Amino acid sequence: MMCDKSQVPQGGSRRSSQSQESIDWKQCILCQSDDAKKGILVQNPRITSYEHVLEIVQERANLRDGDFVNVQRRLQNSTPQTLHAHGAVWHRSCYSNATNKDQIQRARDRYTHAICTGEYTAKKRGQKRGSTELAEPGCSTSDSSLPFTRSRTTPLDKQLKMEIQT
């Protein structure tokens, strides 16, 4: 099932009311906490790491993946130089989670599926996404796209089974 990617909306909505002043630069810029359970904060990252984080946050916000829309709103006017000047830090686990190639690919797949079918698929571990009005005219939305489940089968006829065995 392929959709024309040129029709995929780009970028998220931006709020100018939320500015960089709402960022606590001493906390992780991804989760905005300094929770010791998430590990030690990475101090003095390289400029290339700041660039990578901003690119990934932008991409995952465009894919409407998890909390990255909010992170992107927080960092909307930030540049790698801004982050470096403020001494922005992050948890190693938050960085790993944000930049994980498998998770990014799954987010792309979910978003493509959402564009094609008009609804988001549920994320695992109970994190559900709501439905959306993103259906494209060229994509299939028929009942045949529903997954095959046990409840969609016909019930077993026990009498027929008994006749076959005898």
C-alpha positions as CSV (number, residue, x, y, z in Angstrom):
1,M,0.0,0.0,0.0
2,M,1.8,3.1,-1.2
3,C,0.7,6.7,-1.0
4,D,2.1,9.7,-2.9
5,K,4.5,11.1,-0.3
6,S,4.3,14.6,-1.9
7,Q,0.8,14.8,-0.4
8,V,2.0,14.1,3.1
9,P,1.7,17.3,5.2
10,Q,5.0,18.7,6.3
11,G,5.8,20.4,9.6
12,G,3.7,20.7,12.7
13,S,1.8,23.7,13.9
14,R,3.9,26.2,15.7
15,R,3.0,28.3,18.7
16,S,4.8,31.5,19.1
17,S,3.5,31.9,22.6
18,Q,5.9,29.2,23.9
19,S,9.5,30.5,23.7
20,Q,12.9,29.3,24.6
21,E,12.5,31.0,28.0
22,S,10.2,28.1,29.0
23,I,13.2,25.7,28.6
24,D,15.1,24.8,31.7
25,W,18.6,24.4,30.2
26,K,19.9,22.6,33.2
27,Q,17.5,19.7,32.6
28,C,17.3,17.3,29.7
29,I,16.0,19.2,26.7
30,L,14.2,16.2,25.4
31,C,12.2,15.2,28.6
32,Q,12.7,18.4,30.6
33,S,13.6,16.5,33.8
34,D,16.7,15.9,35.7
35,D,15.5,12.5,37.0
36,A,18.5,10.4,38.2
37,K,16.6,7.2,37.2
38,K,17.1,8.1,33.5
39,G,20.8,8.3,34.0
40,I,23.4,11.0,34.1
41,L,23.0,14.1,31.9
42,V,25.4,14.3,29.0
43,Q,27.5,17.5,29.6
44,N,29.1,19.5,26.8
45,P,27.8,17.6,23.7
46,R,29.4,18.4,20.3
47,I,27.8,20.8,17.9
48,T,27.2,17.9,15.5
49,S,25.2,16.2,18.2
50,Y,23.1,19.3,18.7
51,E,22.4,19.4,14.9
52,H,21.5,15.7,15.0
53,V,19.1,16.1,17.9
54,L,17.3,19.1,16.2
55,E,17.0,17.2,12.9
56,I,15.6,14.1,14.6
57,V,13.2,16.1,16.8
58,Q,11.9,17.9,13.7
59,E,11.4,14.7,11.7
60,R,9.7,12.9,14.6
61,A,7.4,15.9,15.2
62,N,6.5,15.9,11.5
63,L,5.6,12.3,11.9
64,R,3.5,13.2,15.0
65,D,5.5,10.6,17.0
66,G,4.9,10.6,20.7
67,D,5.9,13.7,22.6
68,F,8.2,15.0,19.9
69,V,5.6,17.5,18.8
70,N,5.9,19.2,22.2
71,V,9.7,18.9,22.2
72,Q,9.7,20.6,18.7
73,R,7.5,23.4,20.0
74,R,9.9,24.0,22.8
75,L,12.9,24.0,20.6
76,Q,11.2,25.6,17.6
77,N,13.6,28.6,17.2
78,S,16.7,26.9,18.4
79,T,19.9,26.4,16.4
80,P,22.9,24.2,17.3
81,Q,24.7,27.4,18.3
82,T,21.8,28.4,20.6
83,L,21.8,25.0,22.3
84,H,25.6,25.2,22.7
85,A,25.5,28.7,24.1
86,H,22.9,27.7,26.7
87,G,24.8,24.5,27.5
88,A,21.8,22.3,26.7
89,V,22.1,18.8,28.0
90,W,20.2,15.5,27.7
91,H,20.0,12.0,29.2
92,R,21.9,9.4,27.3
93,S,18.8,7.2,27.3
94,C,16.6,10.1,26.0
95,Y,19.1,10.7,23.2
96,S,19.2,7.0,22.4
97,N,15.4,6.8,22.3
98,A,15.1,9.9,20.1
99,T,17.8,8.8,17.6
100,N,17.0,5.1,17.5
101,K,16.8,4.2,13.8
102,D,14.3,1.4,14.3
103,Q,11.9,3.6,16.3
104,I,12.2,6.3,13.6
105,Q,11.4,3.8,10.9
106,R,8.4,2.5,12.9
107,A,7.2,6.1,13.3
108,R,7.5,6.6,9.5
109,D,5.6,3.4,8.9
110,R,2.8,4.4,11.3
111,Y,2.5,7.8,9.7
112,T,2.4,6.4,6.2
113,H,-0.3,4.0,7.3
114,A,-2.2,6.8,8.9
115,I,-2.1,8.8,5.7
116,C,-3.3,5.8,3.7
117,T,-6.0,4.5,5.9
118,G,-7.1,7.7,7.7
119,E,-6.4,6.3,11.2
120,Y,-3.4,5.7,13.4
121,T,-2.6,2.2,14.5
122,A,-2.2,1.7,18.3
123,K,1.3,1.8,19.7
124,K,2.3,-1.2,21.8
125,R,2.2,-1.2,25.6
126,G,-1.1,0.5,25.8
127,Q,-0.1,3.9,24.3
128,K,-3.0,4.5,21.9
129,R,-3.3,7.1,19.3
130,G,-6.6,8.6,18.3
131,S,-8.1,8.4,14.8
132,T,-7.4,11.2,12.4
133,E,-9.0,12.7,9.2
134,L,-5.9,12.1,7.1
135,A,-7.4,9.7,4.5
136,E,-6.0,10.1,1.0
137,P,-8.3,9.5,-2.0
138,G,-5.9,7.0,-3.7
139,C,-5.5,4.8,-0.7
140,S,-7.6,1.7,0.2
141,T,-9.8,2.0,3.2
142,S,-12.0,-1.1,2.6
143,D,-13.0,-3.7,5.1
144,S,-10.5,-6.1,3.5
145,S,-7.7,-4.2,5.1
146,L,-8.9,-5.3,8.5
147,P,-6.6,-7.8,10.1
148,F,-7.6,-11.5,10.1
149,T,-8.6,-12.5,13.6
150,R,-10.1,-15.5,15.3
151,S,-13.4,-13.7,15.9
152,R,-13.8,-13.1,12.1
153,T,-13.8,-16.8,11.4
154,T,-16.9,-19.1,11.3
155,P,-17.5,-21.2,14.4
156,L,-16.4,-24.8,14.4
157,D,-19.3,-27.2,13.6
158,K,-18.7,-30.1,16.1
159,Q,-21.2,-32.3,14.4
160,L,-19.3,-32.2,11.2
161,K,-16.1,-33.0,13.0
162,M,-17.7,-36.1,14.6
163,E,-19.0,-37.3,11.1
164,I,-15.5,-36.9,9.6
165,Q,-13.8,-39.0,12.3
166,T,-16.2,-41.9,12.0
